[in-house]
Amino acid sequence: MTRLYGRNKELGLLETLLARGREEQTGLMVVAGDQGLGKTRFLESATQHSAKSGWEVIRLKASGLSVISLRCLIDDLLDAPTLERFADRWSDWVDFCHPGDSAKGPVLLALDDVDWSGPTMWAVPAIRSVGRRLGRPLVVLMSCTDDSRDSFPIDDDSQAQQLTDSTVTVVRCRLLPLPREAIEHIATEALGMRPGREIMDICGHAGGVPARLMPLLDGVVEAGVIQGADGAARLAPNGVLPPQAWSLALARFTGLSSGTRQMVDVGSVLGRSSSLRTLSVALGRTELNLLPSIREAQDAGVLVEDDSGVSFTDALVWHAARENMPVPVRGAILREVGRRLLVTGETEPAGDEYLLRAARLGDRPAAADLPDALTRRARTDPVTAAELAAQALRLPLVAKEAQLGLWQIRVDGLIFSGRVVDAMECLADALEQPLKPEAVDALRIRLPLLQVFSGGVEAAAEVRRLLERSDSPHGSGWGTLPADRLFHRTGDAGPELEPASRTHPDDLTGRRLLGSSQAWRDGRVQRSLDLLGEDTGASVMRTCNGQVPPFLTRVTRIQYLVSLRQFADAETELGAVVADIEEHGSHGWRAATESLRALLALEQGDTETAVEAATSGLDLAERYGAGMLSLLAHAVLTIASLRRMQLLSARRHTEILGDPLSVDRSGGVTQPALWAVLMMTEANDGPRAATALAERLLSERVTRCALLLFAPYAAPWLVRTALAAERPEFAARTVAAARSLAEENRNWPVLAAAADHARWLLGGDADALQFTAGLHRDPWARAQMEEDLGGATEDRNAALRHLQRAAQTYARAGASRDAARVRQSLRSQGVRRRHWKNANRPDTGWAALTDTERAVAHLVAAGMTNRQTAQQMFLSPHTVNFHLRNIYRKLEIASRVNLATIVTTRREGVQGLSPNYWSSDQQLPLDAASGE
């Protein structure tokens, strides 16, 4: 039988009656109920089921038949020689006829919609006569409206009563409204998914009456449904229920007073829910004055209270109120509400959002007001303003002359949120519009900043040249400021002399950054920090209108603090910047904060956290298109890979950094990139090549102060490298520069410690060096000093103590390569200790390799010979050869080419490893270079 939800009791009675009919008994079932409760559907299902079971079935529509006509029908049924003849005679009333499987089989006669009144039991004798006349089992189904005068009452609790005599079984049942469970099943079939609460509330308007429920569900389908997070169906966000659906809710508005109806109408246009404050502003009534109207609407089932104020009972009531008003009226209401909110300065909700909605409805005055409203919003909420501007630009009503301001709002908001790629695409779209030349220039001045962030150095230079053409009103204006910073055009003059800084009133941030960058390169540390710290307490997330954003000043200051080993201050300011970013939704700039977190962790000796944060920074930079912000992350990964003896990874990141002079053009934030290139050059090509590169950098754009201020270990590293390269004159110049830098910045003892360390390498006093050792606040610099003291101290026991402390400090900082170098010095002193732990490993495969063997494999795969690998690991070539044979045996290969393929595929994420495996591999332990 066709599934009838919520009719289990009635179906059970019918099945009992049909079973008795098969046993050659006569039965009568009367189905009563109000209109629309599904009596016809019940009879249709019963007749179809009986026909499939082999019964002969005749279903008639009895609507319009009087009592006399019905008696005539029964008389004809008694007189007709066959049921076929009877069906032909009453064909105008026959709705369904099925011959049955046997001429002697049971018969089902269904009379639908009997609209006469009178007792049911009158038909029993006639039905008994028909059964005897046919000589076949007979069951009669009859549907009718309730009749309180019937002598066969129904108990409301049981919904049905039965009366049985020796020849006829009589059953009468009343159909009640469908229960909620049945409604949910029907809605699931109609929607194709389980209905959510919102749709079930809409279905509640049908009162459980199927005739009302189905049009409601058809309207829901027409409006559109989507699947929510819980898997249930809900109305599509912009779905509108059709009139045949929301007409059921109109009765609730009957009887509302004029003031209440006005509140309901205006509220429906504002949205599904509204705050009391918004309703008060929209209606020009006080919140206290609104309370009687709200109570009246609640009593009528139109409104309910919610967290924000009041909302419509459900979507059906809301749509019924809103859709009953003409579209122009709705647009006018939204426009006036938007204007009032703008006058009062309300921000939640903002008036510009209502103006935008009015403009979508075709309201021209609202479209004219929209650009100015969004300009106001952009001052406090540029991200939202950018999204609204994007929607406004799609409206045909916005005037062409107003589109320039909307494009600017859109681009600046995208820059503010850190979405560099989207900002460049938006700017490209804007420049394709038919704008006036001055409007094109006003947009184009944002290109240098975007090119800087995206890493497009040459493209930024080209834009600057375009802006400097004689016919551009922005040729010497503030739009060139990012390009000035990009190419260090400030020269020796302070920021107050920069022409690009004098012609625009909002260029203070750019001037500070330019002045700070110049002061840092000149070695004026405190001046540099002061310029960047003048607005430390203010939010860094402010619109920049094409200038250098305040965000960059704070990022630069944090990097300078790290260089000066002010780790606590750097962490505090970095936390404030991250909180500011999260508060304003500027998630694209997390690429910079993650890279800074990586630098901070690296310099504090937490290599593992540094690699994790730098990798996160690279992912964010790629996602949002901020290529320039990825340079710091690549620099951290280069240095970390070198310290962990992962030369192939370091080489890969150095290649991305590119030519160091090009890197320097991106400004002070890429200082670590220069040092990453220098360190990689020393590790790969030796001290001579590194010294030559440092001299080349200093002969071009990089000052000695900028080079030495990267970290306290910078000066000692340069001196040590120059001495190894047999360039004592370069070492001497470096020491002189370090001493001068320390003298000019006496309030920064860390610079004095670096200068003393560098000077000692040229033959200074070891006792004085030990006195300044405590000034080093990062483990790598302290380990360097201990290593140098261990190599120069004549007292063997003291030397061993220095070297052992250096090895331990390097190890804790994750610097496996440096620890291996120190252990080589310890071995030269006759100290050999076991630094490895036994591990259960398989016999073959990559997992079978020891950490030392993996280190050898990585270096050989990078193209190094056995001798070069030995130099990197501070082992003998014989030991490297021994490890290489073990590697071949365990990996079952026979050549260096095979080994390079295996290592490369692992690095690229093959064999189930992530693409970042090479930069996030576990650090090599101290035994990686022991050779034992």
Residue, then its C-alpha position, 0 to 999 in steps of 0.5 A: m500500500t502507498r505509504l501514508y504517514g501518520r495513518n497507521k491506526e486507520l490503515g490497520l483497520l482497513e487491513t483487518l476489513l480487507a482480510r475479512g473480505r477475503e474470507e467472504q464477509t461483507g464490510l463497510m468502512v466510513v472515513a470521516g474528517d474535515q476537508g483537506l485531511g487526506k480522505t481522498r488520498f486514503l481511498e486512493s491508496a486503499t483502492q490501488h492496493s486492493a487492485k494490485s491484490g487482485w480485487e475488482v475495484i470501482r471508485l466513484k466520486a460521490s460529490g454532488l450526489s444527494v441521498i436520493s441519487l445515492r440510493c439510486l446508485i445502490d439500486d442500480l448496483l443491485d439490478a446491474p447484471t455485471l459490475e462493468r455494466f454498472a460502471d458504464r452507466w455511472s461513468d461520469w462518477v467513476d474515478f477508477c475501475h479495475p476488473g480484478d483477477s477473477a469473476k468470483g473474486p472479492v469486490l471493493l466499492a469506494l465512494d469518495d466525498v459523500d457530502w450528504s448528512g445523516p446516520t451511517m447505519w442506513a447504508v448497512p442493509a443496502i450493502r448487505s443486499v448488494g453483497r448477496r446480489l453479487g454473490r461475492p465478498l464485498v467491502v465498501l469504503m466511504s469518505c465523508t465529513d464529520d456528522s455529529r448527528d450520526s448514531f454511531p459516535i467515535d471516541d476521540d481518544s481511539q479515533a475509531q469504532q467497530l460494529t459487527d453483526s453476523t453478516v456485515t462488519v462496520v468500521r468508522c474512523r475520523l482522520l485527525p491532523l498529522p502529527r509532527e513526525a509524519i510532517e517531518h517524513i513528508a517534508t523529507e520526501a519533498l525536499g530530499m533531505r531532513p527539514g531543519r527547524e526553520i522549515m518545520d516552523i513553516c510547516g506548522h502553519a498547515g496545522g497538520v492538514p495535508a491539503r495545506l502542507m503540500p502547497l507550503l512545501d512546494g513553496v519552500v522548494e520554489a524558494g530554494v533550500i540548502q543543506g546546513a552544517d547539521g545536514a538538515a534542509r533550510l531556506a536558501p539565504n535569498g529565497v523568497l516564499p511564493p504567495q501560495a505559501w505565505s498566504l496562510a500567515l496573513a490571518r495573523f495580521t488581521g486586527l493589528s492596530s495601525g501603529t503595530r502594523q506600521m512597525v511590522d511592515v518596516g521591521s519586515v523590510l529591515g530583516r528577519s530580526s531587528s534591534l529595538r534601537t534600529l526600530s526606534v531610529a527607523l520609526g522615529r519612536t522611542e524604544l519605550n513607545l514601541l513596547p505596546s506595539i511589540r506586545e500586540a504583535q507577540d500576542a498575534g503570533v507575529l513577533v517573538e523576542d530574541d537576543s538582538g531585540v525582536s524577530f518574526t515568528d518564522a520565515l513564513v510570517w516574515h515573508a508574508a509581511r515583507e512581500n505584501m509591500p511593493v518593491p519601490v516602497r521597500g526601497a524607500i523604507l531602506r533608504e530612509v532608515g539608512r540615512r537616519l542611521l548615518v545621521t545618528g552615527e549608528t554602526e551596528p547596523a550601519g546605514d550604508e548597508y541599508l542604502l546598498r539594499a535599497a539600491r539593489l531594489g532600484d532606489r536611485p537616491a540610495a545609489a547616489d548616497l552610497p559612495d559617500a556612506l562607504t567612504r565614511r565606513a572605510r575610515t573605521d572598517p575598511v574590510t567591510a567597506a571593501e566588501l560593500a564597495a564590491q557589491a556597489l560596483r555591480l549595481p547599474l544605478v551607481a554613477k560613473e563619476a562615483q565609481l572611482g571612489l568605490w574602486q579606491i575603497r575596494v583596493d585599499g580594503l583588500i590591502f588592509s586585509g592583506r589580500v595582495v593578489d585580490a587587490m592587484e586583480c581588483l586594481a587591474d579591473a579598475l584600470e580597464q574601466p573608462l575612467k578619466p586620466e586623473a582617475v587612472d593616476a589616482l588608482r595607479i599610485r597604489l601599484p608601487l605598494l602592491q608590487v612591493f608586497s608581491g615581490g615585483v621589484e622591476a614592475a614597481a620601478e616601471v610604475r614609479r617611472l610612469l608616475e614621474r611623467s610630466d603630465s601626471p599630477h601625482g608625479s612627485g606626490w605621495g604615490t611614489l613613497p613606496a618606490d622611494r623606500l624600495f630603492h632607498r632613494t632617501g640618500d643621506a638626507g633625513p625624511e623631512l627632505e624627501p619630496a614625496s613626504r612633503t606633498h601629502p598630509d597623511d604621509l607621516t607613517g611613510r616618513r617615519l619608516l624612511g627615516s628609521s631605515q636611513a638611521w638604521r643603515d647609518g648606525r643610529v640605532q636609538r633614532s631608528l627605534d624612536l621613529l618607529g615607536e612614536d605610535t606604538g600604542a596605536s593600532v597598526m591596522r589602518t588604511c594606507n591609501g596607497q602609502v606604506p601602511p602603519f603595519l610595516t613600521r611595527v614589523t620593522r621595529i620588531q625585527y630591529l628589536v630581535s637584532l638587538r636581542q630585546f626578545a621580551d619587547a619583541e614578543t610583546e609587540l608581536g603579540a599586540v600586532v597579531a591581536d590587532i590583525e585578528e581583531h580587524g580581520s587582516h589575516g593576510w598579514r599573518a605571513a609577516t607575523e609568522s615569519l617574525r615569530a620564526l626569526l624570534a624563535l631561531e635567534q632564541g635557539d628554538t630551531e624546531t619552532a622557527v621552521e614550523a613558523a617559517t613554513s606557516g609564513l610561506d603558506l600564508a604568503e603564497r595564499y595571499g600573494a605577499g611574495m615580499l613577506s616570504l623573503l624573511a621566512h625563506a631566510v630563516l629556513t636557509i639559516a636553520s637548514l644550514r645549522r641542521m646540516q641540511l645543505l640541499s634544503a638551504r640551497r633551495h631556499t637561497e635560490i628563491l631569495g635570488d641575487p642578494l642585491s635584488v633582495d636588498r631592494s625590498g628594504g630593511v625587512t630583508q636583512p636576514a635574507l642577505w645574511a642567509v645568502l652570505m652564510m650559504t655562500e660560506a657553507n657551499d663555496g667557502p670563506r673566500a667566496a663569502t668574503a668576496l660577496a660581503e665586499r661586493l654588497l658593501s661596495e653597492r647599496v649595503t652599509r657596514c652598519a646595516l650588515l653588522l646590525f643584523a645580529p651580535y654574531a654578525a661582526p665576529w662571523l665576518v672577521r672569522t670568515a675573512l681570516a679564514a679567507e686570508r683577508p686580514e684587511f677586510a677583517a680589520r675594517t669590520v672590527a673598526a666598523a663594529r667598534s665605531l658602531a658600539e661607540e655611537n650606541r653606548n646604551w646598547p651593550v650587546l653591540a659592545a659585546a659583538a665589537d669586543h668579540a670581533r676585536w679579540l679574534l684579531g688578537g684581543d684580550a681573552d679576559a676582557l672577552q670573557f667579561t663581555a660574554g654574559l652580554h650575549r643573549d642568544p645561544w648561538a652567539r654565546a656558543q660562538m664565543e665559547e668555541d673561539l675561547g676554546g680554540a685560543t686558550e692555552d690551558r687545555n682543561a679550560a679549553l676543553r670546558h669552553l669547547q664542551r659548553a659550545a657543543q652543548t649550547y649548539a646542540r640545544a639550539g639545533a645547530s648540528r653542523d656547528a656542534a659537529r665542528v666543535r666535536q672535531s676540535l674536541r677529538s683533536q684534543g683527544v676527547r672522544r665520547r659516544h653521542w648517539k643512541n642505539a635504535n631499532r631499525p629495519d635492515t633495508g630502506w630509508a628507515a634503516l639509515t642512521d642519522t649520520e647516514r642520512a646526513v651523508a645522503h643529503l649532502v651527496a644528493a646535493g652534488m658534493t664529493n666525498r671530500q666536500t661532504a667530509q668537510q661539511m660534516f667535519l669527518s675524514p673522507h674515509t669515514v664518509n666513504f664507509h657511510l656511503r657504502n652502508i647507504y648503498r647497501k641499505l637502499e639497494i642502489a649502486s650509484r650517486v644518481n640513484l641516491a639523489t633521486i631517492v632524496t629528491t623524491r622524499r623532499e618533494g613529498v613523494q612516498g607519503l611525505s609532505p612537501n615541507y619534509w626537507s625543511s621540517d626534518q628532524q635535526l641531526p643529533l650530535d653523533a651526525a658528525s662523530g664518524e664513530 
